[in-house]
């Protein structure tokens, strides 16, 4: 038995929606994390792009530059994390 051929849709492919993670990260307000999420999204779109490759590549380059210009994030040790949690608990208990 053979299966009948599938009909192809004549509708153009819709623009892929931004992953919820990108929206959530940007909404949280952390500039570095927002730029990193944007970088990842632009890289994904560049790989999948059929058109507007130059524009996406330019946006990706600008985003990479903006990330590079940010000051280095402060490194926190495990002890710093524990101390911050302890301080938060004490403040909440007061």
PyMOL Python script that loads the backbone (N, CA, C, O; Angstrom):
from pymol import cmd

cmd.read_pdbstr("""\
ATOM      1  N   UNK A   1       0.826  -1.184   0.000  1.00  0.00           N
ATOM      2  CA  UNK A   1       0.000   0.000   0.000  1.00  0.00           C
ATOM      3  C   UNK A   1       0.867   1.242   0.000  1.00  0.00           C
ATOM      4  O   UNK A   1       1.900   1.297   0.667  1.00  0.00           O
ATOM      5  N   UNK A   2       0.442   2.220  -0.742  1.00  0.00           N
ATOM      6  CA  UNK A   2       1.150   3.488  -0.762  1.00  0.00           C
ATOM      7  C   UNK A   2       0.269   4.556  -0.161  1.00  0.00           C
ATOM      8  O   UNK A   2      -0.958   4.505  -0.258  1.00  0.00           O
ATOM      9  N   UNK A   3       0.907   5.512   0.453  1.00  0.00           N
ATOM     10  CA  UNK A   3       0.146   6.616   1.035  1.00  0.00           C
ATOM     11  C   UNK A   3       0.060   7.730   0.016  1.00  0.00           C
ATOM     12  O   UNK A   3       0.994   7.941  -0.758  1.00  0.00           O
ATOM     13  N   UNK A   4      -1.053   8.447   0.007  1.00  0.00           N
ATOM     14  CA  UNK A   4      -1.196   9.548  -0.950  1.00  0.00           C
ATOM     15  C   UNK A   4      -0.225  10.660  -0.607  1.00  0.00           C
ATOM     16  O   UNK A   4       0.105  10.845   0.565  1.00  0.00           O
ATOM     17  N   UNK A   5       0.244  11.408  -1.601  1.00  0.00           N
ATOM     18  CA  UNK A   5       1.172  12.511  -1.321  1.00  0.00           C
ATOM     19  C   UNK A   5       0.496  13.591  -0.490  1.00  0.00           C
ATOM     20  O   UNK A   5      -0.701  13.845  -0.623  1.00  0.00           O
ATOM     21  N   UNK A   6       1.280  14.213   0.359  1.00  0.00           N
ATOM     22  CA  UNK A   6       0.758  15.294   1.208  1.00  0.00           C
ATOM     23  C   UNK A   6       0.663  16.579   0.416  1.00  0.00           C
ATOM     24  O   UNK A   6       1.482  16.855  -0.461  1.00  0.00           O
ATOM     25  N   UNK A   7      -0.343  17.352   0.739  1.00  0.00           N
ATOM     26  CA  UNK A   7      -0.502  18.660   0.098  1.00  0.00           C
ATOM     27  C   UNK A   7       0.430  19.645   0.778  1.00  0.00           C
ATOM     28  O   UNK A   7       0.557  19.654   2.002  1.00  0.00           O
ATOM     29  N   UNK A   8       1.069  20.460  -0.014  1.00  0.00           N
ATOM     30  CA  UNK A   8       1.942  21.498   0.535  1.00  0.00           C
ATOM     31  C   UNK A   8       1.145  22.778   0.711  1.00  0.00           C
ATOM     32  O   UNK A   8       0.291  23.117  -0.108  1.00  0.00           O
ATOM     33  N   UNK A   9       1.433  23.458   1.762  1.00  0.00           N
ATOM     34  CA  UNK A   9       0.763  24.724   2.035  1.00  0.00           C
ATOM     35  C   UNK A   9       1.341  25.809   1.139  1.00  0.00           C
ATOM     36  O   UNK A   9       2.554  25.879   0.939  1.00  0.00           O
ATOM     37  N   UNK A  10       0.476  26.645   0.606  1.00  0.00           N
ATOM     38  CA  UNK A  10       0.944  27.747  -0.220  1.00  0.00           C
ATOM     39  C   UNK A  10       1.248  28.986   0.613  1.00  0.00           C
ATOM     40  O   UNK A  10       1.678  30.008   0.077  1.00  0.00           O
ATOM     41  N   UNK A  11       1.024  28.898   1.938  1.00  0.00           N
ATOM     42  CA  UNK A  11       1.292  30.031   2.817  1.00  0.00           C
ATOM     43  C   UNK A  11       2.798  30.183   3.007  1.00  0.00           C
ATOM     44  O   UNK A  11       3.508  29.187   3.145  1.00  0.00           O
ATOM     45  N   UNK A  12       3.294  31.430   3.014  1.00  0.00           N
ATOM     46  CA  UNK A  12       4.723  31.623   3.295  1.00  0.00           C
ATOM     47  C   UNK A  12       5.009  31.277   4.744  1.00  0.00           C
ATOM     48  O   UNK A  12       4.139  31.406   5.605  1.00  0.00           O
ATOM     49  N   UNK A  13       6.215  30.843   5.007  1.00  0.00           N
ATOM     50  CA  UNK A  13       6.606  30.493   6.374  1.00  0.00           C
ATOM     51  C   UNK A  13       6.552  31.725   7.258  1.00  0.00           C
ATOM     52  O   UNK A  13       7.020  32.798   6.878  1.00  0.00           O
ATOM     53  N   UNK A  14       5.985  31.562   8.425  1.00  0.00           N
ATOM     54  CA  UNK A  14       5.872  32.682   9.362  1.00  0.00           C
ATOM     55  C   UNK A  14       7.224  32.932  10.008  1.00  0.00           C
ATOM     56  O   UNK A  14       8.043  32.022  10.136  1.00  0.00           O
ATOM     57  N   UNK A  15       7.444  34.162  10.408  1.00  0.00           N
ATOM     58  CA  UNK A  15       8.670  34.530  11.118  1.00  0.00           C
ATOM     59  C   UNK A  15       8.688  33.774  12.436  1.00  0.00           C
ATOM     60  O   UNK A  15       7.692  33.785  13.160  1.00  0.00           O
ATOM     61  N   UNK A  16       9.794  33.117  12.766  1.00  0.00           N
ATOM     62  CA  UNK A  16       9.824  32.366  14.024  1.00  0.00           C
ATOM     63  C   UNK A  16       9.651  33.303  15.213  1.00  0.00           C
ATOM     64  O   UNK A  16      10.240  34.383  15.268  1.00  0.00           O
ATOM     65  N   UNK A  17       8.842  32.872  16.148  1.00  0.00           N
ATOM     66  CA  UNK A  17       8.582  33.692  17.332  1.00  0.00           C
ATOM     67  C   UNK A  17       9.798  33.652  18.248  1.00  0.00           C
ATOM     68  O   UNK A  17      10.526  32.661  18.302  1.00  0.00           O
ATOM     69  N   UNK A  18       9.998  34.746  18.962  1.00  0.00           N
ATOM     70  CA  UNK A  18      11.097  34.799  19.926  1.00  0.00           C
ATOM     71  C   UNK A  18      10.835  33.784  21.023  1.00  0.00           C
ATOM     72  O   UNK A  18       9.716  33.694  21.527  1.00  0.00           O
ATOM     73  N   UNK A  19      11.836  33.028  21.396  1.00  0.00           N
ATOM     74  CA  UNK A  19      11.603  32.062  22.464  1.00  0.00           C
ATOM     75  C   UNK A  19      11.218  32.774  23.753  1.00  0.00           C
ATOM     76  O   UNK A  19      11.684  33.882  24.020  1.00  0.00           O
ATOM     77  N   UNK A  20      10.380  32.145  24.539  1.00  0.00           N
ATOM     78  CA  UNK A  20       9.916  32.765  25.771  1.00  0.00           C
ATOM     79  C   UNK A  20      11.086  33.132  26.670  1.00  0.00           C
ATOM     80  O   UNK A  20      11.023  34.114  27.410  1.00  0.00           O
ATOM     81  N   UNK A  21      12.143  32.351  26.605  1.00  0.00           N
ATOM     82  CA  UNK A  21      13.308  32.641  27.425  1.00  0.00           C
ATOM     83  C   UNK A  21      13.875  34.022  27.170  1.00  0.00           C
ATOM     84  O   UNK A  21      14.279  34.709  28.109  1.00  0.00           O
ATOM     85  N   UNK A  22      13.911  34.441  25.904  1.00  0.00           N
ATOM     86  CA  UNK A  22      14.422  35.772  25.564  1.00  0.00           C
ATOM     87  C   UNK A  22      13.542  36.846  26.180  1.00  0.00           C
ATOM     88  O   UNK A  22      14.045  37.800  26.774  1.00  0.00           O
ATOM     89  N   UNK A  23      12.248  36.697  26.044  1.00  0.00           N
ATOM     90  CA  UNK A  23      11.313  37.678  26.595  1.00  0.00           C
ATOM     91  C   UNK A  23      11.451  37.747  28.112  1.00  0.00           C
ATOM     92  O   UNK A  23      11.475  38.835  28.688  1.00  0.00           O
ATOM     93  N   UNK A  24      11.541  36.593  28.752  1.00  0.00           N
ATOM     94  CA  UNK A  24      11.673  36.558  30.211  1.00  0.00           C
ATOM     95  C   UNK A  24      12.971  37.201  30.681  1.00  0.00           C
ATOM     96  O   UNK A  24      12.990  37.941  31.664  1.00  0.00           O
ATOM     97  N   UNK A  25      14.056  36.909  29.967  1.00  0.00           N
ATOM     98  CA  UNK A  25      15.362  37.457  30.354  1.00  0.00           C
ATOM     99  C   UNK A  25      15.348  38.977  30.221  1.00  0.00           C
ATOM    100  O   UNK A  25      15.816  39.679  31.117  1.00  0.00           O
ATOM    101  N   UNK A  26      14.824  39.483  29.130  1.00  0.00           N
ATOM    102  CA  UNK A  26      14.775  40.933  28.925  1.00  0.00           C
ATOM    103  C   UNK A  26      13.872  41.586  29.974  1.00  0.00           C
ATOM    104  O   UNK A  26      14.194  42.651  30.500  1.00  0.00           O
ATOM    105  N   UNK A  27      12.751  40.947  30.271  1.00  0.00           N
ATOM    106  CA  UNK A  27      11.820  41.493  31.263  1.00  0.00           C
ATOM    107  C   UNK A  27      12.443  41.549  32.658  1.00  0.00           C
ATOM    108  O   UNK A  27      12.072  42.399  33.467  1.00  0.00           O
ATOM    109  N   UNK A  28      13.381  40.655  32.941  1.00  0.00           N
ATOM    110  CA  UNK A  28      14.032  40.639  34.254  1.00  0.00           C
ATOM    111  C   UNK A  28      14.919  41.864  34.454  1.00  0.00           C
ATOM    112  O   UNK A  28      15.188  42.251  35.591  1.00  0.00           O
ATOM    113  N   UNK A  29      15.377  42.481  33.362  1.00  0.00           N
ATOM    114  CA  UNK A  29      16.106  43.737  33.474  1.00  0.00           C
ATOM    115  C   UNK A  29      17.613  43.633  33.586  1.00  0.00           C
ATOM    116  O   UNK A  29      18.276  44.656  33.759  1.00  0.00           O
ATOM    117  N   UNK A  30      18.178  42.450  33.497  1.00  0.00           N
ATOM    118  CA  UNK A  30      19.634  42.302  33.556  1.00  0.00           C
ATOM    119  C   UNK A  30      20.203  42.545  32.162  1.00  0.00           C
ATOM    120  O   UNK A  30      19.966  41.760  31.244  1.00  0.00           O
ATOM    121  N   UNK A  31      20.948  43.627  32.007  1.00  0.00           N
ATOM    122  CA  UNK A  31      21.443  44.018  30.675  1.00  0.00           C
ATOM    123  C   UNK A  31      22.354  42.964  30.070  1.00  0.00           C
ATOM    124  O   UNK A  31      22.195  42.610  28.902  1.00  0.00           O
ATOM    125  N   UNK A  32      23.307  42.456  30.843  1.00  0.00           N
ATOM    126  CA  UNK A  32      24.234  41.451  30.315  1.00  0.00           C
ATOM    127  C   UNK A  32      23.487  40.205  29.865  1.00  0.00           C
ATOM    128  O   UNK A  32      23.705  39.713  28.758  1.00  0.00           O
ATOM    129  N   UNK A  33      22.612  39.696  30.715  1.00  0.00           N
ATOM    130  CA  UNK A  33      21.865  38.488  30.365  1.00  0.00           C
ATOM    131  C   UNK A  33      20.943  38.734  29.172  1.00  0.00           C
ATOM    132  O   UNK A  33      20.750  37.844  28.344  1.00  0.00           O
ATOM    133  N   UNK A  34      20.374  39.934  29.079  1.00  0.00           N
ATOM    134  CA  UNK A  34      19.522  40.280  27.939  1.00  0.00           C
ATOM    135  C   UNK A  34      20.320  40.288  26.640  1.00  0.00           C
ATOM    136  O   UNK A  34      19.866  39.767  25.622  1.00  0.00           O
ATOM    137  N   UNK A  35      21.508  40.881  26.681  1.00  0.00           N
ATOM    138  CA  UNK A  35      22.352  40.915  25.486  1.00  0.00           C
ATOM    139  C   UNK A  35      22.822  39.518  25.085  1.00  0.00           C
ATOM    140  O   UNK A  35      22.916  39.210  23.896  1.00  0.00           O
ATOM    141  N   UNK A  36      23.112  38.683  26.060  1.00  0.00           N
ATOM    142  CA  UNK A  36      23.531  37.313  25.757  1.00  0.00           C
ATOM    143  C   UNK A  36      22.376  36.526  25.135  1.00  0.00           C
ATOM    144  O   UNK A  36      22.578  35.780  24.177  1.00  0.00           O
ATOM    145  N   UNK A  37      21.175  36.689  25.673  1.00  0.00           N
ATOM    146  CA  UNK A  37      20.003  36.013  25.101  1.00  0.00           C
ATOM    147  C   UNK A  37      19.729  36.530  23.691  1.00  0.00           C
ATOM    148  O   UNK A  37      19.376  35.753  22.803  1.00  0.00           O
ATOM    149  N   UNK A  38      19.888  37.835  23.481  1.00  0.00           N
ATOM    150  CA  UNK A  38      19.699  38.416  22.149  1.00  0.00           C
ATOM    151  C   UNK A  38      20.750  37.887  21.188  1.00  0.00           C
ATOM    152  O   UNK A  38      20.439  37.568  20.040  1.00  0.00           O
ATOM    153  N   UNK A  39      22.002  37.792  21.651  1.00  0.00           N
ATOM    154  CA  UNK A  39      23.080  37.231  20.834  1.00  0.00           C
ATOM    155  C   UNK A  39      22.726  35.822  20.362  1.00  0.00           C
ATOM    156  O   UNK A  39      22.898  35.487  19.190  1.00  0.00           O
ATOM    157  N   UNK A  40      22.236  35.011  21.280  1.00  0.00           N
ATOM    158  CA  UNK A  40      21.891  33.631  20.938  1.00  0.00           C
ATOM    159  C   UNK A  40      20.751  33.578  19.931  1.00  0.00           C
ATOM    160  O   UNK A  40      20.775  32.773  19.000  1.00  0.00           O
ATOM    161  N   UNK A  41      19.755  34.436  20.118  1.00  0.00           N
ATOM    162  CA  UNK A  41      18.617  34.474  19.192  1.00  0.00           C
ATOM    163  C   UNK A  41      19.052  34.944  17.806  1.00  0.00           C
ATOM    164  O   UNK A  41      18.633  34.373  16.799  1.00  0.00           O
ATOM    165  N   UNK A  42      19.885  35.975  17.748  1.00  0.00           N
ATOM    166  CA  UNK A  42      20.371  36.468  16.455  1.00  0.00           C
ATOM    167  C   UNK A  42      21.218  35.421  15.742  1.00  0.00           C
ATOM    168  O   UNK A  42      21.120  35.267  14.524  1.00  0.00           O
ATOM    169  N   UNK A  43      22.041  34.709  16.487  1.00  0.00           N
ATOM    170  CA  UNK A  43      22.856  33.651  15.886  1.00  0.00           C
ATOM    171  C   UNK A  43      21.960  32.558  15.306  1.00  0.00           C
ATOM    172  O   UNK A  43      22.216  32.057  14.211  1.00  0.00           O
ATOM    173  N   UNK A  44      20.911  32.190  16.040  1.00  0.00           N
ATOM    174  CA  UNK A  44      19.968  31.177  15.553  1.00  0.00           C
ATOM    175  C   UNK A  44      19.283  31.658  14.276  1.00  0.00           C
ATOM    176  O   UNK A  44      19.162  30.906  13.309  1.00  0.00           O
ATOM    177  N   UNK A  45      18.838  32.904  14.278  1.00  0.00           N
ATOM    178  CA  UNK A  45      18.168  33.444  13.092  1.00  0.00           C
ATOM    179  C   UNK A  45      19.114  33.553  11.900  1.00  0.00           C
ATOM    180  O   UNK A  45      18.700  33.346  10.759  1.00  0.00           O
ATOM    181  N   UNK A  46      20.376  33.876  12.154  1.00  0.00           N
ATOM    182  CA  UNK A  46      21.351  33.987  11.070  1.00  0.00           C
ATOM    183  C   UNK A  46      21.550  32.635  10.393  1.00  0.00           C
ATOM    184  O   UNK A  46      21.649  32.559   9.168  1.00  0.00           O
ATOM    185  N   UNK A  47      21.607  31.584  11.178  1.00  0.00           N
ATOM    186  CA  UNK A  47      21.789  30.247  10.619  1.00  0.00           C
ATOM    187  C   UNK A  47      20.571  29.835   9.783  1.00  0.00           C
ATOM    188  O   UNK A  47      20.720  29.165   8.760  1.00  0.00           O
ATOM    189  N   UNK A  48      19.378  30.231  10.212  1.00  0.00           N
ATOM    190  CA  UNK A  48      18.149  29.832   9.536  1.00  0.00           C
ATOM    191  C   UNK A  48      17.715  30.794   8.432  1.00  0.00           C
ATOM    192  O   UNK A  48      16.770  30.497   7.701  1.00  0.00           O
ATOM    193  N   UNK A  49      18.383  31.936   8.297  1.00  0.00           N
ATOM    194  CA  UNK A  49      17.922  33.004   7.401  1.00  0.00           C
ATOM    195  C   UNK A  49      18.053  32.636   5.929  1.00  0.00           C
ATOM    196  O   UNK A  49      19.045  32.054   5.491  1.00  0.00           O
ATOM    197  N   UNK A  50      17.007  32.998   5.180  1.00  0.00           N
ATOM    198  CA  UNK A  50      17.032  32.906   3.720  1.00  0.00           C
ATOM    199  C   UNK A  50      17.251  34.288   3.111  1.00  0.00           C
ATOM    200  O   UNK A  50      17.719  34.421   1.980  1.00  0.00           O
ATOM    201  N   UNK A  51      16.905  35.304   3.881  1.00  0.00           N
ATOM    202  CA  UNK A  51      17.067  36.685   3.417  1.00  0.00           C
ATOM    203  C   UNK A  51      17.448  37.545   4.613  1.00  0.00           C
ATOM    204  O   UNK A  51      17.423  37.086   5.755  1.00  0.00           O
ATOM    205  N   UNK A  52      17.792  38.763   4.347  1.00  0.00           N
ATOM    206  CA  UNK A  52      18.187  39.722   5.393  1.00  0.00           C
ATOM    207  C   UNK A  52      19.409  39.259   6.186  1.00  0.00           C
ATOM    208  O   UNK A  52      19.571  39.622   7.351  1.00  0.00           O
ATOM    209  N   UNK A  53      20.257  38.467   5.562  1.00  0.00           N
ATOM    210  CA  UNK A  53      21.436  37.932   6.248  1.00  0.00           C
ATOM    211  C   UNK A  53      22.363  39.062   6.686  1.00  0.00           C
ATOM    212  O   UNK A  53      22.883  39.038   7.802  1.00  0.00           O
ATOM    213  N   UNK A  54      22.572  40.044   5.825  1.00  0.00           N
ATOM    214  CA  UNK A  54      23.473  41.157   6.171  1.00  0.00           C
ATOM    215  C   UNK A  54      22.944  41.943   7.363  1.00  0.00           C
ATOM    216  O   UNK A  54      23.718  42.328   8.239  1.00  0.00           O
ATOM    217  N   UNK A  55      21.649  42.183   7.409  1.00  0.00           N
ATOM    218  CA  UNK A  55      21.061  42.945   8.515  1.00  0.00           C
ATOM    219  C   UNK A  55      21.178  42.178   9.823  1.00  0.00           C
ATOM    220  O   UNK A  55      21.508  42.760  10.856  1.00  0.00           O
ATOM    221  N   UNK A  56      20.911  40.878   9.788  1.00  0.00           N
ATOM    222  CA  UNK A  56      21.015  40.067  10.998  1.00  0.00           C
ATOM    223  C   UNK A  56      22.466  39.995  11.454  1.00  0.00           C
ATOM    224  O   UNK A  56      22.748  40.091  12.648  1.00  0.00           O
ATOM    225  N   UNK A  57      23.393  39.825  10.503  1.00  0.00           N
ATOM    226  CA  UNK A  57      24.813  39.766  10.846  1.00  0.00           C
ATOM    227  C   UNK A  57      25.270  41.085  11.473  1.00  0.00           C
ATOM    228  O   UNK A  57      26.069  41.081  12.410  1.00  0.00           O
ATOM    229  N   UNK A  58      24.770  42.202  10.966  1.00  0.00           N
ATOM    230  CA  UNK A  58      25.128  43.514  11.523  1.00  0.00           C
ATOM    231  C   UNK A  58      24.598  43.638  12.953  1.00  0.00           C
ATOM    232  O   UNK A  58      25.306  44.114  13.840  1.00  0.00           O
ATOM    233  N   UNK A  59      23.353  43.209  13.175  1.00  0.00           N
ATOM    234  CA  UNK A  59      22.795  43.258  14.526  1.00  0.00           C
ATOM    235  C   UNK A  59      23.581  42.359  15.474  1.00  0.00           C
ATOM    236  O   UNK A  59      23.827  42.724  16.624  1.00  0.00           O
ATOM    237  N   UNK A  60      23.971  41.189  14.993  1.00  0.00           N
ATOM    238  CA  UNK A  60      24.752  40.275  15.817  1.00  0.00           C
ATOM    239  C   UNK A  60      26.103  40.888  16.174  1.00  0.00           C
ATOM    240  O   UNK A  60      26.548  40.802  17.318  1.00  0.00           O
ATOM    241  N   UNK A  61      26.753  41.507  15.186  1.00  0.00           N
ATOM    242  CA  UNK A  61      28.042  42.161  15.431  1.00  0.00           C
ATOM    243  C   UNK A  61      27.894  43.284  16.461  1.00  0.00           C
ATOM    244  O   UNK A  61      28.727  43.412  17.359  1.00  0.00           O
ATOM    245  N   UNK A  62      26.850  44.088  16.341  1.00  0.00           N
ATOM    246  CA  UNK A  62      26.617  45.177  17.296  1.00  0.00           C
ATOM    247  C   UNK A  62      26.350  44.639  18.699  1.00  0.00           C
ATOM    248  O   UNK A  62      26.805  45.210  19.690  1.00  0.00           O
ATOM    249  N   UNK A  63      25.605  43.532  18.771  1.00  0.00           N
ATOM    250  CA  UNK A  63      25.305  42.924  20.066  1.00  0.00           C
ATOM    251  C   UNK A  63      26.573  42.369  20.704  1.00  0.00           C
ATOM    252  O   UNK A  63      26.796  42.535  21.903  1.00  0.00           O
ATOM    253  N   UNK A  64      27.402  41.712  19.899  1.00  0.00           N
ATOM    254  CA  UNK A  64      28.672  41.186  20.421  1.00  0.00           C
ATOM    255  C   UNK A  64      29.562  42.320  20.936  1.00  0.00           C
ATOM    256  O   UNK A  64      30.227  42.179  21.963  1.00  0.00           O
ATOM    257  N   UNK A  65      29.568  43.432  20.222  1.00  0.00           N
ATOM    258  CA  UNK A  65      30.360  44.586  20.649  1.00  0.00           C
ATOM    259  C   UNK A  65      29.821  45.149  21.964  1.00  0.00           C
ATOM    260  O   UNK A  65      30.593  45.499  22.857  1.00  0.00           O
ATOM    261  N   UNK A  66      28.494  45.234  22.081  1.00  0.00           N
ATOM    262  CA  UNK A  66      27.896  45.748  23.316  1.00  0.00           C
ATOM    263  C   UNK A  66      28.227  44.850  24.500  1.00  0.00           C
ATOM    264  O   UNK A  66      28.471  45.344  25.600  1.00  0.00           O
ATOM    265  N   UNK A  67      28.237  43.535  24.287  1.00  0.00           N
ATOM    266  CA  UNK A  67      28.598  42.603  25.362  1.00  0.00           C
ATOM    267  C   UNK A  67      30.060  42.810  25.755  1.00  0.00           C
ATOM    268  O   UNK A  67      30.391  42.844  26.940  1.00  0.00           O
ATOM    269  N   UNK A  68      30.926  42.949  24.760  1.00  0.00           N
ATOM    270  CA  UNK A  68      32.355  43.123  25.024  1.00  0.00           C
ATOM    271  C   UNK A  68      32.642  44.418  25.780  1.00  0.00           C
ATOM    272  O   UNK A  68      33.604  44.480  26.545  1.00  0.00           O
ATOM    273  N   UNK A  69      31.833  45.443  25.582  1.00  0.00           N
ATOM    274  CA  UNK A  69      32.056  46.737  26.231  1.00  0.00           C
ATOM    275  C   UNK A  69      31.551  46.777  27.670  1.00  0.00           C
ATOM    276  O   UNK A  69      31.882  47.703  28.410  1.00  0.00           O
ATOM    277  N   UNK A  70      30.766  45.803  28.074  1.00  0.00           N
ATOM    278  CA  UNK A  70      30.273  45.783  29.449  1.00  0.00           C
ATOM    279  C   UNK A  70      31.415  45.445  30.399  1.00  0.00           C
ATOM    280  O   UNK A  70      32.325  44.699  30.037  1.00  0.00           O
ATOM    281  N   UNK A  71      31.373  45.986  31.601  1.00  0.00           N
ATOM    282  CA  UNK A  71      32.404  45.613  32.570  1.00  0.00           C
ATOM    283  C   UNK A  71      32.267  44.131  32.914  1.00  0.00           C
ATOM    284  O   UNK A  71      31.177  43.562  32.855  1.00  0.00           O
ATOM    285  N   UNK A  72      33.384  43.527  33.269  1.00  0.00           N
ATOM    286  CA  UNK A  72      33.371  42.103  33.609  1.00  0.00           C
ATOM    287  C   UNK A  72      32.463  41.884  34.815  1.00  0.00           C
ATOM    288  O   UNK A  72      32.464  42.680  35.753  1.00  0.00           O
ATOM    289  N   UNK A  73      31.684  40.796  34.786  1.00  0.00           N
ATOM    290  CA  UNK A  73      30.794  40.543  35.927  1.00  0.00           C
ATOM    291  C   UNK A  73      31.612  40.196  37.163  1.00  0.00           C
ATOM    292  O   UNK A  73      32.651  39.542  37.080  1.00  0.00           O
ATOM    293  N   UNK A  74      31.127  40.641  38.285  1.00  0.00           N
ATOM    294  CA  UNK A  74      31.815  40.342  39.542  1.00  0.00           C
ATOM    295  C   UNK A  74      31.645  38.861  39.834  1.00  0.00           C
ATOM    296  O   UNK A  74      30.535  38.331  39.788  1.00  0.00           O
ATOM    297  N   UNK A  75      32.743  38.206  40.132  1.00  0.00           N
ATOM    298  CA  UNK A  75      32.681  36.784  40.446  1.00  0.00           C
ATOM    299  C   UNK A  75      32.274  36.623  41.902  1.00  0.00           C
ATOM    300  O   UNK A  75      32.764  37.319  42.791  1.00  0.00           O
ATOM    301  N   UNK A  76      31.365  35.686  42.114  1.00  0.00           N
ATOM    302  CA  UNK A  76      30.908  35.413  43.469  1.00  0.00           C
ATOM    303  C   UNK A  76      31.251  33.976  43.811  1.00  0.00           C
ATOM    304  O   UNK A  76      30.993  33.053  43.038  1.00  0.00           O
ATOM    305  N   UNK A  77      31.827  33.809  44.965  1.00  0.00           N
ATOM    306  CA  UNK A  77      32.171  32.462  45.407  1.00  0.00           C
ATOM    307  C   UNK A  77      30.940  31.810  46.035  1.00  0.00           C
ATOM    308  O   UNK A  77      29.916  32.457  46.254  1.00  0.00           O
ATOM    309  N   UNK A  78      31.065  30.547  46.312  1.00  0.00           N
ATOM    310  CA  UNK A  78      29.988  29.826  46.989  1.00  0.00           C
ATOM    311  C   UNK A  78      29.736  30.435  48.358  1.00  0.00           C
ATOM    312  O   UNK A  78      28.593  30.528  48.807  1.00  0.00           O
ATOM    313  N   UNK A  79      30.802  30.845  49.012  1.00  0.00           N
ATOM    314  CA  UNK A  79      30.642  31.485  50.321  1.00  0.00           C
ATOM    315  C   UNK A  79      29.875  32.799  50.202  1.00  0.00           C
ATOM    316  O   UNK A  79      29.059  33.119  51.066  1.00  0.00           O
ATOM    317  N   UNK A  80      30.129  33.564  49.135  1.00  0.00           N
ATOM    318  CA  UNK A  80      29.388  34.805  48.907  1.00  0.00           C
ATOM    319  C   UNK A  80      27.900  34.513  48.736  1.00  0.00           C
ATOM    320  O   UNK A  80      27.055  35.237  49.261  1.00  0.00           O
ATOM    321  N   UNK A  81      27.586  33.451  47.999  1.00  0.00           N
ATOM    322  CA  UNK A  81      26.189  33.072  47.772  1.00  0.00           C
ATOM    323  C   UNK A  81      25.512  32.691  49.086  1.00  0.00           C
ATOM    324  O   UNK A  81      24.385  33.106  49.355  1.00  0.00           O
ATOM    325  N   UNK A  82      26.203  31.903  49.897  1.00  0.00           N
ATOM    326  CA  UNK A  82      25.647  31.480  51.189  1.00  0.00           C
ATOM    327  C   UNK A  82      25.426  32.686  52.085  1.00  0.00           C
ATOM    328  O   UNK A  82      24.386  32.789  52.735  1.00  0.00           O
ATOM    329  N   UNK A  83      26.389  33.603  52.129  1.00  0.00           N
ATOM    330  CA  UNK A  83      26.262  34.804  52.958  1.00  0.00           C
ATOM    331  C   UNK A  83      25.102  35.671  52.490  1.00  0.00           C
ATOM    332  O   UNK A  83      24.380  36.231  53.314  1.00  0.00           O
ATOM    333  N   UNK A  84      24.912  35.789  51.185  1.00  0.00           N
ATOM    334  CA  UNK A  84      23.806  36.587  50.655  1.00  0.00           C
ATOM    335  C   UNK A  84      22.462  35.965  51.018  1.00  0.00           C
ATOM    336  O   UNK A  84      21.528  36.678  51.384  1.00  0.00           O
ATOM    337  N   UNK A  85      22.359  34.645  50.921  1.00  0.00           N
ATOM    338  CA  UNK A  85      21.104  33.962  51.288  1.00  0.00           C
ATOM    339  C   UNK A  85      20.819  34.117  52.783  1.00  0.00           C
ATOM    340  O   UNK A  85      19.678  34.336  53.190  1.00  0.00           O
ATOM    341  N   UNK A  86      21.868  33.999  53.587  1.00  0.00           N
ATOM    342  CA  UNK A  86      21.701  34.145  55.038  1.00  0.00           C
ATOM    343  C   UNK A  86      21.225  35.560  55.366  1.00  0.00           C
ATOM    344  O   UNK A  86      20.323  35.740  56.184  1.00  0.00           O
ATOM    345  N   UNK A  87      21.828  36.556  54.732  1.00  0.00           N
ATOM    346  CA  UNK A  87      21.442  37.948  54.979  1.00  0.00           C
ATOM    347  C   UNK A  87      19.991  38.187  54.543  1.00  0.00           C
ATOM    348  O   UNK A  87      19.245  38.901  55.212  1.00  0.00           O
ATOM    349  N   UNK A  88      19.606  37.589  53.428  1.00  0.00           N
ATOM    350  CA  UNK A  88      18.229  37.754  52.952  1.00  0.00           C
ATOM    351  C   UNK A  88      17.236  37.129  53.916  1.00  0.00           C
ATOM    352  O   UNK A  88      16.176  37.697  54.178  1.00  0.00           O
ATOM    353  N   UNK A  89      17.581  35.949  54.448  1.00  0.00           N
ATOM    354  CA  UNK A  89      16.699  35.291  55.416  1.00  0.00           C
ATOM    355  C   UNK A  89      16.560  36.118  56.693  1.00  0.00           C
ATOM    356  O   UNK A  89      15.471  36.242  57.253  1.00  0.00           O
ATOM    357  N   UNK A  90      17.678  36.679  57.139  1.00  0.00           N
ATOM    358  CA  UNK A  90      17.634  37.493  58.369  1.00  0.00           C
ATOM    359  C   UNK A  90      16.814  38.757  58.145  1.00  0.00           C
ATOM    360  O   UNK A  90      16.075  39.186  59.032  1.00  0.00           O
ATOM    361  N   UNK A  91      16.938  39.344  56.983  1.00  0.00           N
ATOM    362  CA  UNK A  91      16.172  40.551  56.681  1.00  0.00           C
ATOM    363  C   UNK A  91      14.687  40.220  56.599  1.00  0.00           C
ATOM    364  O   UNK A  91      13.855  40.986  57.084  1.00  0.00           O
ATOM    365  N   UNK A  92      14.349  39.095  55.994  1.00  0.00           N
ATOM    366  CA  UNK A  92      12.953  38.688  55.863  1.00  0.00           C
ATOM    367  C   UNK A  92      12.345  38.346  57.211  1.00  0.00           C
ATOM    368  O   UNK A  92      11.155  38.573  57.433  1.00  0.00           O
ATOM    369  N   UNK A  93      13.149  37.802  58.110  1.00  0.00           N
ATOM    370  CA  UNK A  93      12.661  37.412  59.449  1.00  0.00           C
ATOM    371  C   UNK A  93      12.442  38.631  60.336  1.00  0.00           C
ATOM    372  O   UNK A  93      11.687  38.548  61.305  1.00  0.00           O
ATOM    373  N   UNK A  94      13.076  39.749  60.037  1.00  0.00           N
ATOM    374  CA  UNK A  94      12.963  40.949  60.885  1.00  0.00           C
ATOM    375  C   UNK A  94      11.652  41.641  60.706  1.00  0.00           C
ATOM    376  O   UNK A  94      11.402  42.662  61.345  1.00  0.00           O
TER     377      UNK A  94
END
""", "prot")
cmd.dss("prot")
cmd.show_as("cartoon", "prot")
cmd.util.cbc("prot")
cmd.orient("prot")
